[in-house]
Amino acid sequence: MPDIAEARRITRHRPEDFEAMRTAGRLVAQALDMITAHVRPGVTTAALDRLCHDFVRDYGAIPASLGYQGYQHATCISPNHVVCHGIPGDRRLAEGDIVNIDLAVIVNGWHGDSSRMYPVGPVGTLAQRLMDVTHEAMIRGIAAIRPGATVGDIGHAMQRHVEAERFSVVREFCGHGLGRTYHAAPDVPNYGRPGEGAVLRPGMFLTVEPMVNAGRPAVKVLGDGWTAVTRDRSLSAQFEHSVGVTETGVEIFTLSPAGYTRPPYG
């Protein structure tokens, strides 16, 4: 059943607010395009974070995660069995790794939020398939968005695809509303039942961000309070777009200007 209390907290934005979200979404997508050429063996995750930070600042925008709840970096960078919220540091990427780079920006008070998977050189068959399935899950979740649908419809579309491919959906983390606020109602779980959860209405802005494990769904957060990893150390992947509910369906704000969709890019 729809959560009436949550529905009262959900912001429905004006038609003119869509242009502000397009601007924020375009910048984060441009940054993720830019970083593609730098994801290669030997680079540190701190170096990738600095490149994204400087790119965003050069455009007069603000990295949304910098200072958020005490976090001290512009990005979250999550390789291999790190599910999300990996902290950039001295770790050097190696050939065969897969890595998620998650970036959010603030442009004139509006948030754009997106993440992509990047292969580090040639990757194994399982890693490539995991990225493909995760990306397709995101696309199917977004395709379920239209006025009158529910967040349960989004989650169901993603979960059904992932589990049919014999992977598992992470349940501890989810998508969310956004706009002038970084994280807002409603939560957008990566699993669900059709017809359940908040009803989608024109003017709602959301992130759709499936996190998919090659092994079991269980995760744990490390002692740093941020880094979430798979308990069985299986590979994990995530993709994320920011979207808006329109009168007839959905608009994606964070599409790649370079035309990058799923890896390998280019």
Contacts in CASP RR format, 6 or more apart in sequence:
PFRMAT RR
TARGET T0000
AUTHOR 0000-0000-0000
METHOD contacts of the structure
MODEL  1
MPDIAEARRITRHRPEDFEAMRTAGRLVAQALDMITAHVRPGVTTAALDR
LCHDFVRDYGAIPASLGYQGYQHATCISPNHVVCHGIPGDRRLAEGDIVN
IDLAVIVNGWHGDSSRMYPVGPVGTLAQRLMDVTHEAMIRGIAAIRPGAT
VGDIGHAMQRHVEAERFSVVREFCGHGLGRTYHAAPDVPNYGRPGEGAVL
RPGMFLTVEPMVNAGRPAVKVLGDGWTAVTRDRSLSAQFEHSVGVTETGV
EIFTLSPAGYTRPPYG
1 196 0 8 1.000
1 197 0 8 1.000
2 150 0 8 1.000
2 196 0 8 1.000
2 197 0 8 1.000
2 198 0 8 1.000
2 199 0 8 1.000
3 186 0 8 1.000
3 197 0 8 1.000
3 198 0 8 1.000
6 185 0 8 1.000
6 186 0 8 1.000
6 187 0 8 1.000
6 197 0 8 1.000
6 198 0 8 1.000
7 186 0 8 1.000
7 198 0 8 1.000
7 199 0 8 1.000
9 184 0 8 1.000
9 185 0 8 1.000
9 186 0 8 1.000
10 177 0 8 1.000
10 184 0 8 1.000
10 185 0 8 1.000
10 186 0 8 1.000
10 198 0 8 1.000
10 201 0 8 1.000
10 204 0 8 1.000
11 179 0 8 1.000
11 181 0 8 1.000
11 184 0 8 1.000
11 185 0 8 1.000
11 204 0 8 1.000
11 205 0 8 1.000
12 201 0 8 1.000
12 202 0 8 1.000
12 203 0 8 1.000
12 204 0 8 1.000
13 21 0 8 1.000
13 179 0 8 1.000
13 203 0 8 1.000
13 204 0 8 1.000
13 205 0 8 1.000
14 203 0 8 1.000
15 203 0 8 1.000
17 110 0 8 1.000
17 179 0 8 1.000
17 203 0 8 1.000
17 205 0 8 1.000
18 203 0 8 1.000
18 244 0 8 1.000
18 246 0 8 1.000
18 251 0 8 1.000
20 107 0 8 1.000
20 108 0 8 1.000
20 109 0 8 1.000
20 110 0 8 1.000
21 110 0 8 1.000
21 112 0 8 1.000
21 179 0 8 1.000
21 205 0 8 1.000
21 242 0 8 1.000
21 244 0 8 1.000
21 253 0 8 1.000
22 253 0 8 1.000
23 107 0 8 1.000
23 108 0 8 1.000
23 110 0 8 1.000
24 61 0 8 1.000
24 105 0 8 1.000
24 106 0 8 1.000
24 107 0 8 1.000
24 108 0 8 1.000
24 109 0 8 1.000
24 110 0 8 1.000
24 111 0 8 1.000
24 112 0 8 1.000
24 242 0 8 1.000
24 253 0 8 1.000
25 105 0 8 1.000
25 107 0 8 1.000
25 112 0 8 1.000
25 114 0 8 1.000
25 242 0 8 1.000
25 253 0 8 1.000
25 254 0 8 1.000
26 253 0 8 1.000
26 254 0 8 1.000
26 257 0 8 1.000
27 56 0 8 1.000
27 59 0 8 1.000
27 61 0 8 1.000
27 105 0 8 1.000
27 107 0 8 1.000
27 112 0 8 1.000
28 103 0 8 1.000
28 104 0 8 1.000
28 105 0 8 1.000
28 112 0 8 1.000
28 113 0 8 1.000
28 114 0 8 1.000
28 242 0 8 1.000
28 254 0 8 1.000
29 114 0 8 1.000
29 254 0 8 1.000
29 255 0 8 1.000
29 256 0 8 1.000
29 257 0 8 1.000
30 55 0 8 1.000
30 257 0 8 1.000
31 52 0 8 1.000
31 55 0 8 1.000
31 56 0 8 1.000
31 103 0 8 1.000
31 105 0 8 1.000
32 101 0 8 1.000
32 103 0 8 1.000
32 114 0 8 1.000
32 115 0 8 1.000
32 116 0 8 1.000
32 256 0 8 1.000
32 260 0 8 1.000
33 256 0 8 1.000
33 257 0 8 1.000
33 258 0 8 1.000
33 259 0 8 1.000
33 260 0 8 1.000
34 51 0 8 1.000
34 52 0 8 1.000
34 55 0 8 1.000
35 48 0 8 1.000
35 51 0 8 1.000
35 52 0 8 1.000
35 55 0 8 1.000
35 101 0 8 1.000
35 118 0 8 1.000
36 118 0 8 1.000
36 258 0 8 1.000
36 260 0 8 1.000
36 265 0 8 1.000
36 266 0 8 1.000
38 47 0 8 1.000
38 48 0 8 1.000
38 51 0 8 1.000
39 48 0 8 1.000
39 93 0 8 1.000
39 99 0 8 1.000
39 101 0 8 1.000
39 118 0 8 1.000
39 119 0 8 1.000
39 120 0 8 1.000
40 93 0 8 1.000
40 120 0 8 1.000
40 121 0 8 1.000
41 92 0 8 1.000
41 93 0 8 1.000
41 94 0 8 1.000
41 95 0 8 1.000
41 120 0 8 1.000
41 121 0 8 1.000
42 92 0 8 1.000
42 93 0 8 1.000
42 94 0 8 1.000
43 92 0 8 1.000
43 93 0 8 1.000
44 88 0 8 1.000
44 89 0 8 1.000
44 90 0 8 1.000
44 91 0 8 1.000
44 92 0 8 1.000
44 93 0 8 1.000
45 77 0 8 1.000
45 79 0 8 1.000
45 86 0 8 1.000
45 88 0 8 1.000
45 89 0 8 1.000
45 90 0 8 1.000
45 91 0 8 1.000
45 93 0 8 1.000
45 99 0 8 1.000
46 88 0 8 1.000
46 89 0 8 1.000
46 90 0 8 1.000
48 75 0 8 1.000
48 77 0 8 1.000
48 88 0 8 1.000
48 101 0 8 1.000
49 73 0 8 1.000
49 74 0 8 1.000
49 75 0 8 1.000
49 77 0 8 1.000
49 88 0 8 1.000
49 89 0 8 1.000
50 74 0 8 1.000
52 63 0 8 1.000
52 74 0 8 1.000
52 75 0 8 1.000
52 101 0 8 1.000
52 103 0 8 1.000
53 63 0 8 1.000
53 66 0 8 1.000
53 73 0 8 1.000
53 74 0 8 1.000
53 75 0 8 1.000
56 62 0 8 1.000
56 63 0 8 1.000
56 74 0 8 1.000
56 103 0 8 1.000
56 105 0 8 1.000
57 63 0 8 1.000
59 107 0 8 1.000
61 105 0 8 1.000
61 106 0 8 1.000
61 107 0 8 1.000
62 105 0 8 1.000
62 106 0 8 1.000
63 73 0 8 1.000
63 74 0 8 1.000
63 75 0 8 1.000
63 103 0 8 1.000
63 104 0 8 1.000
63 105 0 8 1.000
63 106 0 8 1.000
64 104 0 8 1.000
64 105 0 8 1.000
64 106 0 8 1.000
64 111 0 8 1.000
64 112 0 8 1.000
64 113 0 8 1.000
64 182 0 8 1.000
65 71 0 8 1.000
65 73 0 8 1.000
65 74 0 8 1.000
65 75 0 8 1.000
65 76 0 8 1.000
65 103 0 8 1.000
65 104 0 8 1.000
66 72 0 8 1.000
66 73 0 8 1.000
66 74 0 8 1.000
68 182 0 8 1.000
71 226 0 8 1.000
73 87 0 8 1.000
73 88 0 8 1.000
74 103 0 8 1.000
75 88 0 8 1.000
75 101 0 8 1.000
75 102 0 8 1.000
75 103 0 8 1.000
76 84 0 8 1.000
76 85 0 8 1.000
76 86 0 8 1.000
76 87 0 8 1.000
76 88 0 8 1.000
76 100 0 8 1.000
76 101 0 8 1.000
76 102 0 8 1.000
76 115 0 8 1.000
76 226 0 8 1.000
77 86 0 8 1.000
77 87 0 8 1.000
77 88 0 8 1.000
77 99 0 8 1.000
77 100 0 8 1.000
77 101 0 8 1.000
77 102 0 8 1.000
78 84 0 8 1.000
78 85 0 8 1.000
78 86 0 8 1.000
78 99 0 8 1.000
78 100 0 8 1.000
78 102 0 8 1.000
78 227 0 8 1.000
78 236 0 8 1.000
78 238 0 8 1.000
79 91 0 8 1.000
79 93 0 8 1.000
79 97 0 8 1.000
79 98 0 8 1.000
79 99 0 8 1.000
79 100 0 8 1.000
80 97 0 8 1.000
80 98 0 8 1.000
80 99 0 8 1.000
80 235 0 8 1.000
80 236 0 8 1.000
81 229 0 8 1.000
81 230 0 8 1.000
81 233 0 8 1.000
81 234 0 8 1.000
81 235 0 8 1.000
81 236 0 8 1.000
82 100 0 8 1.000
82 227 0 8 1.000
82 228 0 8 1.000
82 229 0 8 1.000
82 236 0 8 1.000
83 170 0 8 1.000
83 173 0 8 1.000
83 211 0 8 1.000
83 213 0 8 1.000
83 219 0 8 1.000
83 228 0 8 1.000
83 229 0 8 1.000
83 230 0 8 1.000
83 236 0 8 1.000
83 238 0 8 1.000
84 100 0 8 1.000
84 102 0 8 1.000
84 170 0 8 1.000
84 173 0 8 1.000
84 211 0 8 1.000
84 228 0 8 1.000
84 238 0 8 1.000
85 102 0 8 1.000
85 221 0 8 1.000
85 226 0 8 1.000
85 227 0 8 1.000
85 228 0 8 1.000
86 226 0 8 1.000
86 227 0 8 1.000
86 228 0 8 1.000
87 224 0 8 1.000
87 226 0 8 1.000
87 227 0 8 1.000
93 99 0 8 1.000
93 120 0 8 1.000
94 120 0 8 1.000
95 120 0 8 1.000
95 121 0 8 1.000
95 122 0 8 1.000
96 119 0 8 1.000
96 120 0 8 1.000
96 121 0 8 1.000
96 122 0 8 1.000
96 123 0 8 1.000
96 124 0 8 1.000
96 127 0 8 1.000
97 119 0 8 1.000
97 120 0 8 1.000
97 123 0 8 1.000
98 117 0 8 1.000
98 118 0 8 1.000
98 119 0 8 1.000
98 120 0 8 1.000
98 123 0 8 1.000
98 127 0 8 1.000
98 130 0 8 1.000
98 131 0 8 1.000
98 235 0 8 1.000
98 237 0 8 1.000
99 117 0 8 1.000
99 118 0 8 1.000
99 120 0 8 1.000
100 115 0 8 1.000
100 116 0 8 1.000
100 117 0 8 1.000
100 118 0 8 1.000
100 237 0 8 1.000
100 238 0 8 1.000
101 115 0 8 1.000
101 116 0 8 1.000
101 118 0 8 1.000
102 113 0 8 1.000
102 114 0 8 1.000
102 115 0 8 1.000
102 238 0 8 1.000
102 240 0 8 1.000
103 113 0 8 1.000
103 114 0 8 1.000
103 115 0 8 1.000
104 111 0 8 1.000
104 112 0 8 1.000
104 113 0 8 1.000
104 114 0 8 1.000
104 182 0 8 1.000
105 111 0 8 1.000
105 112 0 8 1.000
105 113 0 8 1.000
106 112 0 8 1.000
106 182 0 8 1.000
109 180 0 8 1.000
110 179 0 8 1.000
110 180 0 8 1.000
111 178 0 8 1.000
111 179 0 8 1.000
111 180 0 8 1.000
111 181 0 8 1.000
111 182 0 8 1.000
111 242 0 8 1.000
112 178 0 8 1.000
112 179 0 8 1.000
112 242 0 8 1.000
112 253 0 8 1.000
112 254 0 8 1.000
113 178 0 8 1.000
113 182 0 8 1.000
113 207 0 8 1.000
113 240 0 8 1.000
113 242 0 8 1.000
113 254 0 8 1.000
114 240 0 8 1.000
114 241 0 8 1.000
114 242 0 8 1.000
114 254 0 8 1.000
115 209 0 8 1.000
115 238 0 8 1.000
115 239 0 8 1.000
115 240 0 8 1.000
116 239 0 8 1.000
116 240 0 8 1.000
116 260 0 8 1.000
116 263 0 8 1.000
117 131 0 8 1.000
117 134 0 8 1.000
117 135 0 8 1.000
117 237 0 8 1.000
117 238 0 8 1.000
117 239 0 8 1.000
117 263 0 8 1.000
118 263 0 8 1.000
118 265 0 8 1.000
119 127 0 8 1.000
119 128 0 8 1.000
119 131 0 8 1.000
119 263 0 8 1.000
119 264 0 8 1.000
126 214 0 8 1.000
126 235 0 8 1.000
127 235 0 8 1.000
128 263 0 8 1.000
129 165 0 8 1.000
130 167 0 8 1.000
130 212 0 8 1.000
130 214 0 8 1.000
130 235 0 8 1.000
130 236 0 8 1.000
130 237 0 8 1.000
131 237 0 8 1.000
131 262 0 8 1.000
131 263 0 8 1.000
132 262 0 8 1.000
133 161 0 8 1.000
133 162 0 8 1.000
133 165 0 8 1.000
133 167 0 8 1.000
133 212 0 8 1.000
133 237 0 8 1.000
134 162 0 8 1.000
134 167 0 8 1.000
134 210 0 8 1.000
134 211 0 8 1.000
134 212 0 8 1.000
134 237 0 8 1.000
134 238 0 8 1.000
134 239 0 8 1.000
135 239 0 8 1.000
135 261 0 8 1.000
135 262 0 8 1.000
136 161 0 8 1.000
137 157 0 8 1.000
137 158 0 8 1.000
137 159 0 8 1.000
137 161 0 8 1.000
137 162 0 8 1.000
137 169 0 8 1.000
137 190 0 8 1.000
137 210 0 8 1.000
137 212 0 8 1.000
137 239 0 8 1.000
138 158 0 8 1.000
138 208 0 8 1.000
138 209 0 8 1.000
138 210 0 8 1.000
138 239 0 8 1.000
138 240 0 8 1.000
138 241 0 8 1.000
140 157 0 8 1.000
140 158 0 8 1.000
140 160 0 8 1.000
140 161 0 8 1.000
141 154 0 8 1.000
141 155 0 8 1.000
141 157 0 8 1.000
141 158 0 8 1.000
141 208 0 8 1.000
141 210 0 8 1.000
142 154 0 8 1.000
142 208 0 8 1.000
142 241 0 8 1.000
142 243 0 8 1.000
142 250 0 8 1.000
142 252 0 8 1.000
143 157 0 8 1.000
143 250 0 8 1.000
144 153 0 8 1.000
144 154 0 8 1.000
144 155 0 8 1.000
144 156 0 8 1.000
144 157 0 8 1.000
145 153 0 8 1.000
145 154 0 8 1.000
145 200 0 8 1.000
145 206 0 8 1.000
145 208 0 8 1.000
145 243 0 8 1.000
145 244 0 8 1.000
145 245 0 8 1.000
145 249 0 8 1.000
145 250 0 8 1.000
146 200 0 8 1.000
146 245 0 8 1.000
146 248 0 8 1.000
146 249 0 8 1.000
146 250 0 8 1.000
147 200 0 8 1.000
147 201 0 8 1.000
147 202 0 8 1.000
147 245 0 8 1.000
147 246 0 8 1.000
147 247 0 8 1.000
147 248 0 8 1.000
147 249 0 8 1.000
148 199 0 8 1.000
148 200 0 8 1.000
148 201 0 8 1.000
149 195 0 8 1.000
149 199 0 8 1.000
149 200 0 8 1.000
150 194 0 8 1.000
150 195 0 8 1.000
150 196 0 8 1.000
150 197 0 8 1.000
150 198 0 8 1.000
150 199 0 8 1.000
150 200 0 8 1.000
151 186 0 8 1.000
151 187 0 8 1.000
151 188 0 8 1.000
151 189 0 8 1.000
151 196 0 8 1.000
151 197 0 8 1.000
151 198 0 8 1.000
151 200 0 8 1.000
152 189 0 8 1.000
152 192 0 8 1.000
152 193 0 8 1.000
152 194 0 8 1.000
152 195 0 8 1.000
152 196 0 8 1.000
152 197 0 8 1.000
153 194 0 8 1.000
153 195 0 8 1.000
154 188 0 8 1.000
154 208 0 8 1.000
155 188 0 8 1.000
155 189 0 8 1.000
155 190 0 8 1.000
155 191 0 8 1.000
155 192 0 8 1.000
156 191 0 8 1.000
156 192 0 8 1.000
156 193 0 8 1.000
156 194 0 8 1.000
158 169 0 8 1.000
158 190 0 8 1.000
158 191 0 8 1.000
158 208 0 8 1.000
158 210 0 8 1.000
159 169 0 8 1.000
159 190 0 8 1.000
159 191 0 8 1.000
159 192 0 8 1.000
162 168 0 8 1.000
162 169 0 8 1.000
162 210 0 8 1.000
162 212 0 8 1.000
163 169 0 8 1.000
167 212 0 8 1.000
167 213 0 8 1.000
167 214 0 8 1.000
167 215 0 8 1.000
168 212 0 8 1.000
168 213 0 8 1.000
168 215 0 8 1.000
168 216 0 8 1.000
168 217 0 8 1.000
169 190 0 8 1.000
169 191 0 8 1.000
169 210 0 8 1.000
169 211 0 8 1.000
169 212 0 8 1.000
169 213 0 8 1.000
169 217 0 8 1.000
170 190 0 8 1.000
170 211 0 8 1.000
170 212 0 8 1.000
170 213 0 8 1.000
170 217 0 8 1.000
170 219 0 8 1.000
170 236 0 8 1.000
171 189 0 8 1.000
171 190 0 8 1.000
171 191 0 8 1.000
171 217 0 8 1.000
172 219 0 8 1.000
172 228 0 8 1.000
173 190 0 8 1.000
173 211 0 8 1.000
173 219 0 8 1.000
173 228 0 8 1.000
174 187 0 8 1.000
174 188 0 8 1.000
174 189 0 8 1.000
174 190 0 8 1.000
174 209 0 8 1.000
175 187 0 8 1.000
175 188 0 8 1.000
175 189 0 8 1.000
175 190 0 8 1.000
175 206 0 8 1.000
175 207 0 8 1.000
175 208 0 8 1.000
175 209 0 8 1.000
175 240 0 8 1.000
176 183 0 8 1.000
176 184 0 8 1.000
176 185 0 8 1.000
176 186 0 8 1.000
176 187 0 8 1.000
176 188 0 8 1.000
176 206 0 8 1.000
176 207 0 8 1.000
177 183 0 8 1.000
177 184 0 8 1.000
177 185 0 8 1.000
177 186 0 8 1.000
177 188 0 8 1.000
177 204 0 8 1.000
177 205 0 8 1.000
177 206 0 8 1.000
177 207 0 8 1.000
178 184 0 8 1.000
178 205 0 8 1.000
178 206 0 8 1.000
178 207 0 8 1.000
178 242 0 8 1.000
179 205 0 8 1.000
185 198 0 8 1.000
186 197 0 8 1.000
186 198 0 8 1.000
186 204 0 8 1.000
186 206 0 8 1.000
188 206 0 8 1.000
188 207 0 8 1.000
188 208 0 8 1.000
188 209 0 8 1.000
190 209 0 8 1.000
190 210 0 8 1.000
190 211 0 8 1.000
190 212 0 8 1.000
200 245 0 8 1.000
201 245 0 8 1.000
202 245 0 8 1.000
202 246 0 8 1.000
202 247 0 8 1.000
203 244 0 8 1.000
203 245 0 8 1.000
203 246 0 8 1.000
204 244 0 8 1.000
204 245 0 8 1.000
205 242 0 8 1.000
205 243 0 8 1.000
205 244 0 8 1.000
205 245 0 8 1.000
205 253 0 8 1.000
206 242 0 8 1.000
206 243 0 8 1.000
206 244 0 8 1.000
206 245 0 8 1.000
207 240 0 8 1.000
207 241 0 8 1.000
207 242 0 8 1.000
207 243 0 8 1.000
208 240 0 8 1.000
208 241 0 8 1.000
208 243 0 8 1.000
209 238 0 8 1.000
209 239 0 8 1.000
209 240 0 8 1.000
209 241 0 8 1.000
210 238 0 8 1.000
210 239 0 8 1.000
211 236 0 8 1.000
211 237 0 8 1.000
211 238 0 8 1.000
212 236 0 8 1.000
212 237 0 8 1.000
212 238 0 8 1.000
213 219 0 8 1.000
213 230 0 8 1.000
213 234 0 8 1.000
213 235 0 8 1.000
213 236 0 8 1.000
214 234 0 8 1.000
214 235 0 8 1.000
214 236 0 8 1.000
215 230 0 8 1.000
215 232 0 8 1.000
215 234 0 8 1.000
215 235 0 8 1.000
216 230 0 8 1.000
216 231 0 8 1.000
216 232 0 8 1.000
216 234 0 8 1.000
218 230 0 8 1.000
218 231 0 8 1.000
218 232 0 8 1.000
219 228 0 8 1.000
219 229 0 8 1.000
219 230 0 8 1.000
219 231 0 8 1.000
220 228 0 8 1.000
220 229 0 8 1.000
220 231 0 8 1.000
221 227 0 8 1.000
221 228 0 8 1.000
222 228 0 8 1.000
222 229 0 8 1.000
229 236 0 8 1.000
230 236 0 8 1.000
240 254 0 8 1.000
241 252 0 8 1.000
241 253 0 8 1.000
241 254 0 8 1.000
241 255 0 8 1.000
242 252 0 8 1.000
242 253 0 8 1.000
242 254 0 8 1.000
243 250 0 8 1.000
243 251 0 8 1.000
243 252 0 8 1.000
243 253 0 8 1.000
244 250 0 8 1.000
244 251 0 8 1.000
244 252 0 8 1.000
244 253 0 8 1.000
258 265 0 8 1.000
258 266 0 8 1.000
260 266 0 8 1.000
END
